[in-house]
Amino acid sequence: MKQLLIIGASGHGKVVADIAKLNGYDSILFFDDNKSLTHCGSYRVGGVTADVENYEGDVFVAIGNVAIRERIQTMFSHRTFPVLIHPSAVIADTVQISVGTVIMAGAVINADAVIGKGCIINTCASVDHDCVLGDFIHISVGAHIAGTVHIGNRTWIGIGAAVSNNLDISENCMIGAGAVVIRNIEESGTYFGVPARKHENSDTH
């Protein structure tokens, strides 16, 4: 039996579970530190995060919060983390994808892109040729990254945002929904607008 232990009983977790089933997992069990949860959709919650150690199987962290996702994946680094890819995603043969990353339905990743560990490439997002994405990055639903873009660790690209080609984006950034990035972003913080500009009171995350 091929079993996956998913940490994070949430809507995002349900999507990860559906992709896991399509990737050949025939047993899926959730874990969450909210002790009142007994099920996530049709799946059973087997306990809190620490209880994962009582079960055999691969582990996946299905938590949107970047800092929490990184902390938990690091905590269980001795376990096996798969790469989960929806069958409808289009991924070039030369793409490199690290452990704990999920590629959702309709996503496109083109030639020689590199995707770090613990990333989310969400529904219908695209990452073009020669991009390098660090660890624990989230490319949100319908966001598009043009070719040869470098994105630092723990950065979140919001829903429908667009990043022009040949740019660098710092680590620990949040790019707002619908923002358009047309120049390098060298400082951590929150950016939004067309073109994207830093929010004066933004904090790193």
Backbone hydrogen bonds in HBPLUS format (Angstrom, degrees):
<---DONOR---> <-ACCEPTOR-->    atom                        ^
c    i                          cat <-CA-CA->   ^        H-A-AA   ^      H-
h    n   atom  resd res      DA  || num        DHA   H-A  angle D-A-AA Bond
n    s   type  num  typ     dist DA aas  dist angle  dist       angle   num
A0026-ASP N   A0002-LYS O   3.03 MM  24  5.68 135.4  2.23 141.5 154.5     1
A0027-SER N   A0002-LYS O   3.24 MM  25  6.26 138.3  2.42 154.9 148.1     2
A0058-ASP N   A0003-GLN O   3.06 MM  55  6.41 147.1  2.18 164.3 154.2     3
A0004-LEU N   A0027-SER O   2.86 MM  23  6.35 154.3  1.93 157.3 164.7     4
A0029-LEU N   A0004-LEU O   3.05 MM  25  6.46 161.0  2.09 162.1 167.3     5
A0005-LEU N   A0058-ASP O   2.78 MM  53  6.04 163.6  1.81 152.3 157.6     6
A0060-PHE N   A0005-LEU O   2.92 MM  55  6.24 151.0  2.00 158.1 156.1     7
A0006-ILE N   A0029-LEU O   2.86 MM  23  6.17 155.4  1.92 151.7 159.3     8
A0031-PHE N   A0006-ILE O   2.83 MM  25  6.15 133.5  2.05 159.1 160.7     9
A0007-ILE N   A0060-PHE O   2.85 MM  53  6.23 163.6  1.87 161.4 167.0    10
A0062-ALA N   A0007-ILE O   2.79 MM  55  5.75 150.0  1.88 147.4 157.7    11
A0008-GLY N   A0031-PHE O   2.81 MM  23  6.04 165.8  1.83 174.0 177.1    12
A0010-SER N   A0008-GLY O   3.14 MM   2  5.74 122.3  2.49 107.2  91.6    13
A0014-LYS N   A0010-SER O   2.98 MM   4  6.38 144.9  2.10 147.0 156.2    14
A0015-VAL N   A0011-GLY O   3.25 MM   4  6.64 154.1  2.32 148.6 154.1    15
A0016-VAL N   A0012-HIS O   3.02 MM   4  6.35 161.5  2.05 152.4 157.6    16
A0017-ALA N   A0013-GLY O   2.86 MM   4  6.08 155.5  1.91 148.9 155.8    17
A0018-ASP N   A0014-LYS O   3.00 MM   4  6.29 155.1  2.06 147.3 153.2    18
A0019-ILE N   A0015-VAL O   3.06 MM   4  6.38 157.1  2.12 150.2 156.1    19
A0020-ALA N   A0016-VAL O   2.85 MM   4  6.10 154.2  1.91 149.1 157.3    20
A0021-LYS N   A0017-ALA O   2.97 MM   4  6.28 154.4  2.04 151.4 156.8    21
A0022-LEU N   A0018-ASP O   3.22 MM   4  6.52 154.4  2.29 140.8 147.2    22
A0023-ASN N   A0019-ILE O   2.94 MM   4  6.22 120.8  2.30 138.2 154.8    23
A0023-ASN N   A0020-ALA O   2.96 MM   3  4.84 137.4  2.15  94.3 107.4    24
A0025-TYR N   A0020-ALA O   3.11 MM   5  5.64 167.5  2.13 146.7 143.3    25
A0024-GLY N   A0021-LYS O   3.12 MM   3  5.32 158.7  2.17 110.0 111.5    26
A0030-PHE N   A0044-ARG O   3.00 MM  14  6.13 170.3  2.01 161.1 159.3    27
A0046-GLY N   A0030-PHE O   2.66 MM  16  5.87 156.1  1.72 165.2 162.5    28
A0032-ASP N   A0047-GLY O   2.96 MM  15  6.43 153.7  2.03 151.8 154.9    29
A0037-LEU N   A0034-ASN O   3.15 MM   3  5.98 170.4  2.16 125.3 128.2    30
A0045-VAL N   A0038-THR O   2.86 MM   7  4.97 163.0  1.88 129.7 125.6    31
A0040-CYS N   A0043-TYR O   2.78 MM   3  5.17 156.8  1.83 146.4 154.3    32
A0043-TYR N   A0040-CYS O   3.08 MM   3  5.17 161.7  2.12 123.5 123.1    33
A0051-ASP N   A0048-VAL O   2.91 MM   3  5.47 142.5  2.05 116.0 127.0    34
A0052-VAL N   A0049-THR O   3.08 MM   3  5.83 168.9  2.09 122.5 126.1    35
A0053-GLU N   A0050-ALA O   3.40 MM   3  6.33 158.3  2.45 121.3 123.1    36
A0054-ASN N   A0051-ASP O   2.91 MM   3  5.48 162.7  1.94 118.7 124.5    37
A0055-TYR N   A0052-VAL O   3.02 MM   3  5.59 165.8  2.04 124.3 126.0    38
A0059-VAL N   A0080-THR O   2.92 MM  21  6.12 164.8  1.94 161.7 166.3    39
A0069-ARG N   A0065-ASN O   2.92 MM   4  6.05 163.8  1.95 156.5 161.8    40
A0070-GLU N   A0066-VAL O   2.94 MM   4  6.14 164.0  1.97 155.2 159.0    41
A0071-ARG N   A0067-ALA O   3.00 MM   4  6.16 161.4  2.03 144.4 149.9    42
A0072-ILE N   A0068-ILE O   2.96 MM   4  6.12 169.0  1.97 157.1 159.1    43
A0073-GLN N   A0069-ARG O   2.99 MM   4  6.05 163.4  2.02 147.9 153.2    44
A0074-THR N   A0070-GLU O   2.98 MM   4  6.03 155.2  2.04 146.4 153.3    45
A0075-MET N   A0071-ARG O   2.95 MM   4  6.12 147.1  2.06 139.1 148.8    46
A0076-PHE N   A0072-ILE O   3.10 MM   4  6.37 144.6  2.23 147.7 155.2    47
A0077-SER N   A0074-THR O   3.21 MM   3  4.93 155.0  2.28 110.9 107.4    48
A0079-ARG N   A0076-PHE O   2.89 MM   3  5.57 167.1  1.91 124.5 128.5    49
A0100-GLY N   A0082-PRO O   2.96 MM  18  5.54 146.1  2.07 124.7 134.2    50
A0084-LEU N   A0101-THR O   3.02 MM  17  6.44 157.0  2.07 156.9 162.5    51
A0103-ILE N   A0084-LEU O   2.76 MM  19  6.20 158.1  1.81 159.6 167.3    52
A0086-HIS N   A0103-ILE O   2.88 MM  17  6.13 161.4  1.91 158.1 164.0    53
A0089-ALA N   A0086-HIS O   2.99 MM   3  5.56 165.3  2.01 122.0 126.9    54
A0090-VAL N   A0107-ALA O   2.82 MM  17  6.28 161.5  1.86 159.5 163.6    55
A0109-ILE N   A0090-VAL O   2.83 MM  19  6.30 160.8  1.87 162.7 167.7    56
A0092-ALA N   A0109-ILE O   3.00 MM  17  6.39 159.3  2.05 162.9 169.6    57
A0095-VAL N   A0092-ALA O   3.21 MM   3  5.60 167.9  2.23 116.8 118.3    58
A0096-GLN N   A0113-ALA O   3.02 MM  17  6.48 160.2  2.06 155.4 161.3    59
A0115-ILE N   A0096-GLN O   2.75 MM  19  6.05 167.3  1.77 160.9 165.4    60
A0098-SER N   A0115-ILE O   2.98 MM  17  6.23 144.3  2.11 142.9 154.1    61
A0118-GLY N   A0099-VAL O   2.98 MM  19  6.44 149.7  2.07 138.4 148.2    62
A0102-VAL N   A0119-CYS O   3.01 MM  17  6.44 154.0  2.08 154.4 158.3    63
A0121-ILE N   A0102-VAL O   2.96 MM  19  6.29 172.5  1.97 169.5 171.5    64
A0104-MET N   A0121-ILE O   2.92 MM  17  6.19 171.4  1.92 178.2 177.0    65
A0107-ALA N   A0104-MET O   3.22 MM   3  5.92 158.4  2.26 141.2 140.8    66
A0124-CYS N   A0105-ALA O   2.94 MM  19  6.33 149.3  2.04 143.2 152.7    67
A0108-VAL N   A0125-ALA O   2.97 MM  17  6.51 150.2  2.06 149.6 159.0    68
A0127-VAL N   A0108-VAL O   2.82 MM  19  6.26 156.3  1.88 158.6 166.7    69
A0110-ASN N   A0127-VAL O   2.91 MM  17  6.39 159.3  1.96 160.5 167.4    70
A0113-ALA N   A0110-ASN O   3.31 MM   3  6.20 143.1  2.46 146.2 145.5    71
A0130-ASP N   A0111-ALA O   2.92 MM  19  6.41 150.9  2.00 150.8 160.1    72
A0114-VAL N   A0131-CYS O   2.81 MM  17  6.21 153.5  1.88 152.0 161.1    73
A0133-LEU N   A0114-VAL O   2.79 MM  19  6.03 175.3  1.79 167.5 168.1    74
A0116-GLY N   A0133-LEU O   3.00 MM  17  5.76 124.5  2.32 123.2 139.1    75
A0136-PHE N   A0117-LYS O   2.76 MM  19  6.10 164.2  1.79 163.1 168.6    76
A0120-ILE N   A0137-ILE O   2.86 MM  17  6.35 153.2  1.93 154.5 162.4    77
A0139-ILE N   A0120-ILE O   2.79 MM  19  6.08 168.0  1.80 175.8 176.8    78
A0122-ASN N   A0139-ILE O   2.89 MM  17  5.94 169.0  1.90 168.3 171.9    79
A0125-ALA N   A0122-ASN O   3.07 MM   3  5.64 152.9  2.14 143.0 137.6    80
A0142-GLY N   A0123-THR O   3.04 MM  19  6.46 148.6  2.14 151.3 161.1    81
A0126-SER N   A0143-ALA O   2.97 MM  17  6.53 153.7  2.04 154.6 162.1    82
A0145-ILE N   A0126-SER O   2.87 MM  19  6.01 161.0  1.91 145.9 152.3    83
A0128-ASP N   A0145-ILE O   2.94 MM  17  6.07 156.4  2.00 153.5 161.2    84
A0148-THR N   A0129-HIS O   2.84 MM  19  6.23 158.0  1.89 159.2 166.5    85
A0132-VAL N   A0149-VAL O   2.91 MM  17  6.35 156.6  1.96 149.3 155.7    86
A0151-ILE N   A0132-VAL O   2.95 MM  19  6.41 160.3  1.99 157.9 162.5    87
A0134-GLY N   A0151-ILE O   2.93 MM  17  6.05 148.9  2.03 153.2 163.2    88
A0154-ARG N   A0135-ASP O   2.89 MM  19  6.28 162.2  1.92 163.7 169.8    89
A0138-HIS N   A0155-THR O   3.14 MM  17  6.63 156.1  2.20 147.9 154.3    90
A0157-ILE N   A0138-HIS O   2.80 MM  19  6.11 170.7  1.81 173.3 176.5    91
A0140-SER N   A0157-ILE O   2.93 MM  17  5.88 165.8  1.96 159.4 164.1    92
A0143-ALA N   A0140-SER O   3.10 MM   3  5.60 159.0  2.15 139.8 135.6    93
A0160-GLY N   A0141-VAL O   3.09 MM  19  6.49 146.1  2.21 144.3 154.6    94
A0144-HIS N   A0161-ALA O   2.91 MM  17  6.41 157.3  1.96 155.3 161.7    95
A0163-VAL N   A0144-HIS O   2.93 MM  19  6.38 152.4  2.00 161.8 168.1    96
A0146-ALA N   A0163-VAL O   2.95 MM  17  5.95 166.4  1.97 157.8 162.4    97
A0166-ASN N   A0147-GLY O   2.95 MM  19  6.39 155.8  2.01 155.5 163.4    98
A0150-HIS N   A0167-LEU O   2.93 MM  17  6.44 156.9  1.99 154.2 161.6    99
A0169-ILE N   A0150-HIS O   2.76 MM  19  6.16 156.6  1.82 163.1 171.0   100
A0152-GLY N   A0169-ILE O   2.90 MM  17  6.08 148.9  2.00 146.1 156.2   101
A0172-ASN N   A0153-ASN O   2.89 MM  19  6.36 157.1  1.95 160.0 167.0   102
A0156-TRP N   A0173-CYS O   2.85 MM  17  6.22 158.9  1.89 152.6 157.4   103
A0175-ILE N   A0156-TRP O   2.79 MM  19  6.13 169.8  1.80 171.0 174.6   104
A0158-GLY N   A0175-ILE O   2.73 MM  17  5.45 145.4  1.84 142.9 154.9   105
A0161-ALA N   A0158-GLY O   3.13 MM   3  5.56 162.0  2.17 133.7 131.9   106
A0178-GLY N   A0159-ILE O   2.86 MM  19  6.27 137.2  2.05 141.2 154.9   107
A0162-ALA N   A0179-ALA O   2.88 MM  17  6.38 155.8  1.94 157.9 166.1   108
A0181-VAL N   A0162-ALA O   2.83 MM  19  6.24 165.2  1.85 162.3 165.0   109
A0164-SER N   A0181-VAL O   2.92 MM  17  6.09 175.5  1.93 167.6 168.3   110
A0185-ILE N   A0168-ASP O   2.90 MM  17  6.27 162.7  1.93 158.0 163.6   111
A0170-SER N   A0185-ILE O   2.83 MM  15  5.75 133.5  2.04 138.9 153.8   112
A0174-MET N   A0189-GLY O   2.90 MM  15  6.27 151.6  1.98 148.4 151.3   113
A0191-TYR N   A0174-MET O   2.79 MM  17  6.18 163.6  1.82 167.1 171.2   114
A0176-GLY N   A0191-TYR O   2.67 MM  15  5.95 171.5  1.67 167.5 170.7   115
A0179-ALA N   A0176-GLY O   3.12 MM   3  5.48 161.5  2.16 131.5 131.0   116
A0180-VAL N   A0193-GLY O   3.16 MM  13  6.64 156.6  2.22 152.5 151.5   117
A0196-ALA N   A0180-VAL O   2.77 MM  16  5.38 155.2  1.83 147.1 145.6   118
A0199-HIS N   A0190-THR O   2.74 MM   9  5.63 167.7  1.76 165.8 165.2   119
A0192-PHE N   A0197-ARG O   3.04 MM   5  5.59 153.3  2.11 148.3 146.8   120
A0197-ARG N   A0192-PHE O   3.03 MM   5  5.59 164.1  2.06 131.2 131.6   121
A0202-SER N   A0199-HIS O   3.03 MM   3  5.27 163.9  2.06 121.1 121.0   122
